[in-house]
């Protein structure tokens, strides 16, 4: 096994889960639902993508396959981001979900980029030196930081919808909506400008994990046969895994470091 961090194992496991979900449902998880319904061969493509996610997730867990798996995963995630998410920013720039949907995919791009920067072989370092090592990690961190801002804005934009899924046992639902939304935005800015970047990355990853456990976990337990709830929790876990990998990329950096690595 070649496990560089706990985040890597979590991210890999959630990719495997996404693949299994795709094979069971025969459709794309909502992270990829920008795929047009009328696309020829859409169902076959959904199964193919599910197999790719399953294979890449498993590949990240073994020493001999970690390098090619991380390389292929980064290419795969960037492809989805550019083909299916970025165009919406130009065709529907006033629709909030265009930005938050792009941001969710970008979180997974950032996680994949960290893994590639870690595992890049000598040939990758010669040909794509900017994407590996410390430079590659910083690019991934900035992508992650930028992606957190639309995620936070989505909380503030969909206040009522977000408040509705706050666990009933928590008081002051609106407070948590505004708090988590602002926390994402603040974390994103901190990571972009490298001000307490490690702390911001860790707390934002923990917040995503909290949503997975406290929001979607009980919903799955209440409706274990509801495929939508399973889709939601697996996607939330995948985003958490990507965020966790980015947080792990700060290993060796002080929690309160400003402007230096």
ZAPAMAR-266289 format. One record per residue (C-alpha): residue number from 1; residue in one letter; x, y negated, z negated. Coordinates in nm, 2 decimals. Each point is the difference from the previous one (the first is absolute). Example, Ala and Ser with C-alpha at 12.3 -4.5 7.8 and 13.67 -1.06 7.14 Angstrom:
// ZAPAMAR-266289
R   num   residu        x        y        z
R     1        A     1.23     0.45    -0.78
R     2        S     0.14    -0.34     0.07
This chain:
// ZAPAMAR-266289
R   num   residu        x        y        z
R     1        X     0.00     0.00     0.00
R     2        X     0.12    -0.35     0.07
R     3        X    -0.21    -0.23    -0.22
R     4        X     0.15    -0.34    -0.04
R     5        X    -0.27    -0.13    -0.23
R     6        X    -0.33     0.09    -0.15
R     7        X    -0.17    -0.24     0.24
R     8        X     0.13     0.20     0.29
R     9        X    -0.16     0.32    -0.13
R    10        X    -0.33    -0.18    -0.06
R    11        X     0.01    -0.16     0.35
R    12        X     0.08     0.33     0.16
R    13        X    -0.28     0.18    -0.19
R    14        X    -0.26    -0.26     0.10
R    15        X     0.11     0.03     0.37
R    16        X    -0.06     0.37    -0.02
R    17        X    -0.34    -0.07    -0.16
R    18        X    -0.08    -0.25     0.28
R    19        X     0.08     0.27     0.25
R    20        X    -0.22     0.26    -0.17
R    21        X    -0.28    -0.26    -0.02
R    22        X     0.03    -0.06     0.38
R    23        X    -0.01     0.38     0.07
R    24        X    -0.31     0.05    -0.22
R    25        X    -0.20    -0.30     0.13
R    26        X     0.13     0.00     0.36
R    27        X     0.02    -0.38    -0.02
R    28        X     0.24    -0.27    -0.09
R    29        X     0.01    -0.12    -0.36
R    30        X    -0.12    -0.36    -0.04
R    31        X     0.36    -0.12     0.00
R    32        X    -0.01     0.09     0.37
R    33        X    -0.37    -0.07     0.08
R    34        X     0.10    -0.27     0.24
R    35        X     0.03     0.27     0.25
R    36        X    -0.29    -0.07     0.25
R    37        X    -0.29     0.24    -0.02
R    38        X    -0.02     0.02     0.38
R    39        X     0.37     0.09     0.05
R    40        X     0.03     0.31     0.22
R    41        X     0.12     0.30    -0.19
R    42        X    -0.05    -0.18    -0.33
R    43        X    -0.07     0.31    -0.20
R    44        X     0.30     0.18     0.14
R    45        X     0.22    -0.30    -0.08
R    46        X    -0.14     0.00    -0.36
R    47        X     0.10     0.37    -0.04
R    48        X     0.34    -0.07     0.15
R    49        X     0.06    -0.30    -0.24
R    50        X    -0.11     0.22    -0.29
R    51        X     0.26     0.26     0.09
R    52        X     0.27    -0.27     0.04
R    53        X    -0.08    -0.14    -0.34
R    54        X     0.00     0.35    -0.16
R    55        X     0.33     0.09     0.17
R    56        X     0.17    -0.33    -0.09
R    57        X    -0.11     0.00    -0.36
R    58        X     0.13     0.36    -0.04
R    59        X     0.32    -0.10     0.18
R    60        X     0.08    -0.27    -0.25
R    61        X     0.02     0.26    -0.27
R    62        X     0.29     0.20     0.14
R    63        X     0.37    -0.10     0.04
R    64        X     0.04     0.13     0.35
R    65        X    -0.30    -0.18     0.13
R    66        X    -0.02    -0.32    -0.21
R    67        X     0.21    -0.21     0.25
R    68        X    -0.19     0.09     0.32
R    69        X    -0.34    -0.01    -0.19
R    70        X     0.07    -0.35    -0.13
R    71        X     0.11    -0.12     0.34
R    72        X    -0.32     0.14     0.16
R    73        X    -0.22    -0.13    -0.27
R    74        X     0.13    -0.35     0.04
R    75        X    -0.06     0.01     0.37
R    76        X    -0.35     0.15    -0.05
R    77        X    -0.10    -0.26    -0.25
R    78        X     0.13    -0.29     0.20
R    79        X    -0.18     0.13     0.31
R    80        X    -0.33     0.00    -0.18
R    81        X     0.06    -0.34    -0.14
R    82        X     0.09    -0.16     0.34
R    83        X    -0.27     0.18     0.21
R    84        X    -0.30     0.00    -0.23
R    85        X     0.05    -0.26    -0.27
R    86        X     0.20    -0.29     0.13
R    87        X    -0.23    -0.06     0.31
R    88        X    -0.30    -0.07    -0.24
R    89        X     0.19    -0.29    -0.14
R    90        X    -0.03    -0.17     0.35
R    91        X    -0.34     0.13     0.11
R    92        X    -0.17    -0.06    -0.34
R    93        X     0.22    -0.23    -0.20
R    94        X    -0.29    -0.14    -0.21
R    95        X    -0.11     0.35    -0.12
R    96        X     0.16     0.07    -0.33
R    97        X     0.01     0.38     0.05
R    98        X     0.23    -0.06     0.30
R    99        X     0.26    -0.13    -0.25
R   100        X    -0.06     0.24    -0.29
R   101        X    -0.01     0.30     0.24
R   102        X     0.33    -0.10     0.15
R   103        X     0.14    -0.05    -0.35
R   104        X    -0.10     0.35    -0.11
R   105        X     0.18     0.16     0.30
R   106        X     0.30    -0.23    -0.06
R   107        X     0.03     0.13    -0.36
R   108        X     0.05     0.35     0.14
R   109        X     0.25    -0.14     0.26
R   110        X     0.20    -0.16    -0.28
R   111        X     0.01     0.33    -0.19
R   112        X     0.11     0.19     0.32
R   113        X     0.26    -0.26     0.07
R   114        X     0.15     0.04    -0.35
R   115        X     0.03     0.38     0.05
R   116        X     0.16    -0.06     0.34
R   117        X     0.25    -0.24    -0.15
R   118        X     0.09     0.25    -0.26
R   119        X     0.03     0.31     0.22
R   120        X     0.14    -0.15     0.33
R   121        X     0.29     0.20     0.13
R   122        X     0.32    -0.13     0.15
R   123        X    -0.15    -0.02     0.35
R   124        X    -0.29    -0.21    -0.13
R   125        X     0.23    -0.23    -0.19
R   126        X     0.21    -0.06     0.32
R   127        X    -0.30    -0.06     0.23
R   128        X    -0.24    -0.17    -0.25
R   129        X     0.21    -0.13    -0.27
R   130        X    -0.24    -0.29    -0.07
R   131        X    -0.27     0.25    -0.10
R   132        X     0.21     0.21    -0.24
R   133        X     0.18    -0.06    -0.32
R   134        X    -0.05    -0.31    -0.20
R   135        X    -0.12    -0.20     0.30
R   136        X    -0.26     0.26     0.08
R   137        X    -0.12     0.01    -0.36
R   138        X    -0.04    -0.38     0.00
R   139        X    -0.20     0.00     0.32
R   140        X    -0.23     0.27    -0.15
R   141        X    -0.04    -0.20    -0.32
R   142        X    -0.09    -0.32     0.19
R   143        X    -0.26     0.20     0.21
R   144        X    -0.15     0.13    -0.33
R   145        X     0.00    -0.34    -0.16
R   146        X    -0.18    -0.16     0.30
R   147        X    -0.25     0.28     0.01
R   148        X    -0.10    -0.06    -0.37
R   149        X    -0.13    -0.35     0.07
R   150        X    -0.29     0.11     0.23
R   151        X    -0.08     0.28    -0.24
R   152        X    -0.04    -0.26    -0.28
R   153        X    -0.20    -0.23     0.22
R   154        X    -0.23     0.29     0.08
R   155        X    -0.09     0.03    -0.37
R   156        X    -0.08    -0.37    -0.01
R   157        X    -0.19     0.01     0.32
R   158        X    -0.21     0.30    -0.08
R   159        X    -0.07    -0.10    -0.37
R   160        X    -0.33     0.17    -0.04
R   161        X     0.10     0.32     0.19
R   162        X     0.31     0.03    -0.21
R   163        X    -0.17    -0.07    -0.33
R   164        X    -0.25     0.28     0.08
R   165        X     0.27     0.26    -0.01
R   166        X     0.17    -0.12    -0.32
R   167        X    -0.05     0.28    -0.26
R   168        X    -0.32    -0.06    -0.20
R   169        X     0.18     0.04    -0.33
R   170        X     0.22    -0.31     0.07
R   171        X    -0.14    -0.33    -0.10
R   172        X     0.00    -0.32     0.21
R   173        X     0.00     0.16     0.34
R   174        X     0.05    -0.33     0.18
R   175        X     0.31    -0.07    -0.21
R   176        X     0.16     0.32     0.12
R   177        X    -0.08    -0.08     0.36
R   178        X     0.17    -0.34    -0.02
R   179        X     0.28     0.12    -0.21
R   180        X     0.10     0.29     0.23
R   181        X    -0.04    -0.21     0.31
R   182        X     0.22    -0.27    -0.14
R   183        X     0.25     0.26    -0.13
R   184        X     0.04     0.14     0.35
R   185        X     0.06    -0.35     0.15
R   186        X     0.25    -0.09    -0.28
R   187        X     0.19     0.33     0.04
R   188        X     0.02    -0.05     0.38
R   189        X     0.14    -0.35    -0.04
R   190        X     0.25     0.13    -0.26
R   191        X     0.12     0.28     0.22
R   192        X     0.03    -0.22     0.31
R   193        X     0.22    -0.25    -0.18
R   194        X     0.17     0.26    -0.21
R   195        X    -0.10    -0.15    -0.34
R   196        X    -0.05     0.28    -0.25
R   197        X    -0.04     0.22     0.31
R   198        X     0.04     0.33    -0.18
R   199        X    -0.25    -0.09    -0.27
R   200        X    -0.25    -0.12     0.26
R   201        X     0.04     0.32     0.22
R   202        X    -0.04     0.22    -0.30
R   203        X    -0.31    -0.18    -0.14
R   204        X    -0.17    -0.01     0.34
R   205        X     0.06     0.37     0.05
R   206        X    -0.14     0.07    -0.35
R   207        X    -0.30    -0.21     0.09
R   208        X    -0.07     0.21     0.31
R   209        X     0.05     0.32    -0.21
R   210        X    -0.25    -0.14    -0.25
R   211        X    -0.26    -0.05     0.27
R   212        X     0.05     0.36     0.11
R   213        X    -0.04     0.14    -0.34
R   214        X    -0.26    -0.23    -0.16
R   215        X    -0.22    -0.08     0.30
R   216        X     0.02     0.28     0.25
R   217        X     0.08     0.28    -0.24
R   218        X    -0.34    -0.02    -0.19
R   219        X    -0.18    -0.04     0.33
R   220        X     0.14     0.32     0.13
R   221        X    -0.08     0.17    -0.33
R   222        X    -0.36    -0.12     0.02
R   223        X    -0.04     0.10     0.37
R   224        X     0.25     0.28     0.07
R   225        X    -0.18     0.09     0.33
R   226        X     0.00    -0.35     0.14
R   227        X     0.27    -0.02     0.28
R   228        X     0.00    -0.38    -0.02
R   229        X     0.12     0.00    -0.36
R   230        X     0.27     0.25     0.08
R   231        X     0.11    -0.21     0.29
R   232        X     0.01    -0.31    -0.22
R   233        X     0.21     0.16    -0.28
R   234        X     0.25     0.16     0.24
R   235        X     0.05    -0.33     0.18
R   236        X     0.04    -0.19    -0.33
R   237        X     0.25     0.27    -0.11
R   238        X     0.19    -0.04     0.33
R   239        X     0.02    -0.38    -0.04
R   240        X     0.12     0.06    -0.36
R   241        X     0.26     0.24     0.13
R   242        X     0.13    -0.25     0.25
R   243        X     0.01    -0.28    -0.26
R   244        X     0.17     0.23    -0.24
R   245        X     0.28     0.07     0.25
R   246        X     0.05    -0.37     0.05
R   247        X     0.02    -0.05    -0.38
R   248        X     0.26     0.28    -0.02
R   249        X     0.21    -0.18     0.26
R   250        X     0.08    -0.26    -0.27
R   251        X     0.18     0.26    -0.21
R   252        X     0.31    -0.15    -0.14
R   253        X    -0.14    -0.35     0.02
R   254        X    -0.08    -0.19    -0.32
R   255        X    -0.37    -0.04    -0.08
R   256        X     0.04    -0.38    -0.02
R   257        X     0.25    -0.05     0.28
R   258        X    -0.04    -0.32     0.21
R   259        X     0.14    -0.02     0.35
R   260        X     0.26     0.28    -0.04
R   261        X     0.02     0.38     0.05
